[in-house]
């Protein structure tokens, strides 16, 4: 397990801190000395390891989760402009992937507690916009999405569902690992994720045709990658049957990922300890709502998202300023997509704010607190103490320096 960082009261607490294990650093040095650093044997080994770990039939490594989503959607061979459901509370890359695949996003409101679409909001989107051709189901913050219930509400078979599991390495839906349920599941290995590489993504699927499509399309649509072409006795010939992307993973990235997997269980255990510590302290703070818990399955705890309720004396933005002034960095996940100007230009009145009341209410309240394996207990306690302090301010709560004088001492 990662040893938590020890800090002083004046040291900043970053929102995220990436841990690259000693084993991963050694694995990179080995790859660099091998003379082969792009897509090659390490990528193939990482794909085998990841598939076996999840119990998936196929895993294909790509450059990012955004690329994974786009290629997975393309693999469904939907007619251009087909409607695809997506949560409005999601990262812009997920909706961009729908657009880049030549499809049309249909945004869905969320459940006010889980911050994800549920069967009711999904059915409402279908009634409003018509039958969808596919769905991107997001596992928000590591909380499992009810994939089968969402598909039923949308009138879709599971082979028309692509899961956005950027937050969900380690999440379980019921007794099934995320990555083994739908047509394709897309993971992220970005620097802040639970299995951090720095950049990179993975598609898992039980469909050999989808795996083959993603494998070819991640490298311009070529039938054979460089490693296969340049093996002793191999031919330099290849074919390109359709346009692809430049979205391959390198052996350097794959070597990091393989080594990091050995630390994943310990890192997840530490995340759970931090969550429990946050829970104990923040449950005592009036006006703070704790993250939702799944009724079944397993939460991966990628994010710890609290709610700043109307009864709290500070607004969400004031609380963030208060924490920032005390050296504590936070974030917000996410700005609802229906408020983004470019989607307004594309979708017109389909993104009328009145259609997403739960997302709009939640957005004004949510704050993501620091959560990563290297976060120390005293850092968690300091964060919770600062939130509890803010709860005592009452009307006219300070912002900016949050009531600290020029030497950082609280008045």
Secondary structure, DSSP 8 states (H G I E B T S, - for coil): --------TTS-B-S------HHHHHHHHHHHHHT--SSSHHHHHHHHHHHHHHT-SEEEEES-HHHHHHHHHHHT---TT-EEEEESSS-HHHHHHHHHTT-EEEEE---TTTSS--HHHHHHHHHHH---SEEEEE-GGG----HHHHHHHHT--GGGEEEEETT-TT-EETTEETTSSSSEEEEE-BTTSSS--BS-EEEEES-HHHHHHHHHHTBTTBSS-HHHHHSTT------B-S---B-B--HHHHHHHHHHHTTHHHHHHHHHHHHHHHHHHHTTSTTEE-----SSSB---S-EEEEE-TTSSS-HHHHHHHHHHTTB--B-S---GGGSHHHHHHHGGGG-GGG-HHHHHHHTTEEEE---TT--HHHHHHHHHHHHHHTT--TT---TTTTB-TTS-B-
